[in-house]
Amino acid sequence: MNYIVSLICYGLTIIGKAFVFKKMDIEMWKAFIPIYSEHILFSKVWNVRMFIYYLATSLIAYCFINISLIIGHPTLNTIFLVI
């Protein structure tokens, strides 16, 4: 059940991003490519350096959360989710 809700929220987010791209005169199909759409959004609204920072911190957080799940320590998982 949680997966269905997550997929619905993700789908609505992508559709919303597609309409934002349309307003910025960017092709709507580019919103459906995960990392590329974030790059376009950051380059249009902010700058590319912030995109690299966003990508790096996301990957580091993903690694830490997976390490805590492998270790099996729920407190570490909570700490890494908060950070």
N, C-alpha and C positions, 0 to 999 in steps of 0.2 A: 504493500500500500504506500509506503514512504517513497518507493522508487517512482511510482506513478505521479505522485505530487511533485517530486523533484523534476521529472521529465516535463510536466506541464509548466512549471515555473521557468525551466530552462528554455522551453519553446517560446513562451511569452516574452522572455528577455531577448531572444534572438529576433523575434518579429518586431519588437520595439526598436531594437538596434537597426533593423532594416529600414524602418520608417525614418529614423534619425539620419541614416545615410542618404535617404532620398531627399530629405530637407537640405543636406549639405551638398547636393548635386554629385553624389557618389552612387555608383550602381548598387542596387539593393542586394544583388547576389553575393557581394563581397562580405556582407554581414554574416553569412552562413559558414564561413571558413574560420575556425576558432582563433588561432593565433594571429593570422593575417588581419582579421577584422579588428582585433585589439591594436595592432600596429598602426593601421589606418586611422583608427579613432584617436590614438595618442598623437600621431603626427599631425593630424588636422586640428585637434583641440589644444594639445600641450606641446611636447617635443619628444623626440625619439629617445633621448637619454632617460626620461621618466619611464618610458616603455621598457627599456632594458632593466631599470631598477625594479619595476613591477614584476617583470618576468623572473628575475633572479630571486626576489623575495618569495614569490609564489613557489618556485622550485625548491628553495631551501625549506620552506614550511612543509611542503609535501613530503620531502625526505625525512624531516624530523618526526612528522606524524606517523609515517610508516615505520620508522625505527622504533618508536614507542609502542606501536602495535605488535611488532615482531618480538620485542622484549616482553611484552605482556604486562606493562605497568600502566594502569589507567590514569594515575596521577600525572605522569609525563604527557600522556595524550591530551589531558585537559590543559596543562600548562602550554603546550605547543599550539593548541587551538586558540587560546587566549592571546598568545603573542602574535 
